[in-house]
Amino acid sequence: MLPEELNEIDRLAHYYRSALWTALSVVVCMGAFAIALLGFPDTQAGGLARTIWPMLTIVCVIAVGGLQAAKKKADIDPMGNAVESMLGDELYKASLNRAYRNGFFGVLIAQFLLIAASVWIGFAQPVATTACATLVAGVAVTLLSLLFYDR
């Protein structure tokens, strides 16, 4: 089916999945660089992250610009009936609740694993590294769950 033949709800669903994948990619990339900067500043990974970190702002701007261009190309009205029907859908609400629950359990499991890793590996700044990694894990698990449960 060609993109021109898709109805508004199909275009919205395609845009929604693209936005979720973009958000997941940006969060994981920024989180990985932040963890490298905080946990291993004197290693080669920390040096690479320190060098590339300023360019991540440009990547974020490009990602947001790409999403705006995709929204304009898909001709999606943010206040339209398609958005209201998607947000009011019971299956969407159920998948959102399951994704939040998975994100919560992901954060709990990440806390245990990161505390053990900070003892065994020895991060340069263990509290900040653990907090950053927990945040990234929670958001990543929530977004991945939402992508998985999305119909």
C-alpha positions in Angstrom: 0.0 0.0 0.0 1.4 3.4 -1.0 1.6 6.1 1.6 -0.8 8.3 -0.4 -3.4 5.5 -0.1 -3.2 5.3 3.7 -6.0 6.9 5.8 -5.4 9.4 8.5 -5.3 6.9 11.3 -2.7 4.7 9.5 -0.5 7.7 8.8 -0.8 8.7 12.5 0.2 5.2 13.6 3.2 5.2 11.2 4.3 8.6 12.5 3.7 7.5 16.1 6.0 4.4 15.7 8.6 6.5 13.9 8.6 9.0 16.8 8.9 6.3 19.4 11.9 4.8 17.5 13.5 8.2 17.2 13.0 8.9 20.9 14.4 5.6 21.9 17.5 6.1 19.7 18.2 9.5 21.0 17.7 8.5 24.7 20.0 5.4 24.4 22.7 7.3 22.5 22.7 10.2 24.9 22.5 7.9 27.9 25.4 5.8 26.7 27.6 8.9 26.2 26.6 10.2 29.6 27.4 6.9 31.3 30.8 6.8 29.6 31.5 10.4 30.7 30.4 9.9 34.3 31.5 6.3 34.9 34.7 6.1 32.9 36.1 9.6 32.3 39.8 8.6 32.1 39.3 5.7 29.6 39.2 5.7 25.9 35.4 5.5 26.0 35.3 8.6 28.2 37.6 10.5 25.8 35.5 9.6 22.8 32.3 10.6 24.6 33.8 13.9 25.6 34.8 14.5 22.0 31.4 13.6 20.5 29.1 15.0 23.3 28.7 18.5 21.7 27.6 16.9 18.4 24.7 15.1 20.2 22.9 18.5 20.4 23.0 18.6 16.6 21.8 15.1 16.4 18.8 16.0 18.6 18.0 19.0 16.5 18.1 16.9 13.3 15.9 14.2 14.9 13.3 16.7 16.0 13.4 18.4 12.6 13.0 15.1 10.9 10.0 14.3 13.0 8.5 17.7 12.2 9.0 17.1 8.5 7.5 13.6 8.8 4.5 15.0 10.6 4.0 17.7 7.9 4.4 15.1 5.1 1.9 12.8 6.8 -0.5 15.7 7.1 -1.4 14.9 10.7 -3.6 17.4 12.7 -2.4 17.2 16.3 -5.9 18.3 17.5 -7.8 16.1 15.0 -10.2 13.3 15.4 -7.6 10.6 14.6 -5.4 11.7 17.5 -8.4 11.8 19.9 -9.5 8.4 18.8 -6.0 6.9 19.2 -5.6 8.4 22.7 -9.1 7.3 23.7 -8.6 3.7 22.4 -8.9 1.2 25.2 -6.2 -1.1 23.7 -3.8 1.9 23.5 -4.5 2.8 27.1 -3.9 -0.8 28.2 -0.6 -1.1 26.3 0.5 2.3 27.8 -0.3 1.0 31.3 1.6 -2.2 30.6 4.6 -0.2 29.3 4.6 2.0 32.4 4.6 -1.1 34.6 7.4 -2.7 32.6 9.4 0.5 32.9 8.9 0.5 36.7 10.1 -3.1 37.0 13.0 -2.3 34.6 14.1 0.5 37.0 13.8 -1.8 40.0 15.9 -4.5 38.3 18.4 -1.9 36.9 19.0 -0.6 40.5 20.0 -4.0 41.7 22.2 -4.7 38.7 23.8 -1.2 38.7 24.7 -1.3 42.4 26.4 -4.7 41.9 28.2 -3.3 38.8 29.4 -0.2 40.7 30.9 -2.4 43.4 32.5 -4.9 40.9 33.5 -2.5 38.1 34.1 0.7 40.1 32.6 3.7 38.4 34.4 7.1 38.8 31.2 8.7 40.1 29.0 5.8 41.2 26.0 7.7 42.3 25.7 9.9 39.2 26.5 6.9 36.9 23.9 4.7 38.6 21.2 7.5 38.4 21.9 8.1 34.8 21.9 4.5 33.8 18.7 3.9 35.8 17.0 6.8 34.0 18.1 5.5 30.6 17.0 1.9 31.5 13.6 3.0 32.6 12.9 5.2 29.6 14.3 2.5 27.2 12.2 -0.3 28.7 9.1 1.9 28.6 9.6 2.9 25.0 10.5 -0.7 23.9 7.4 -2.0 25.7 5.2 0.5 24.1 6.6 -0.4 20.7 6.1 -4.1 21.5 2.6 -3.8 22.7 1.5 -1.4 20.0 -0.7 -3.0 17.5 
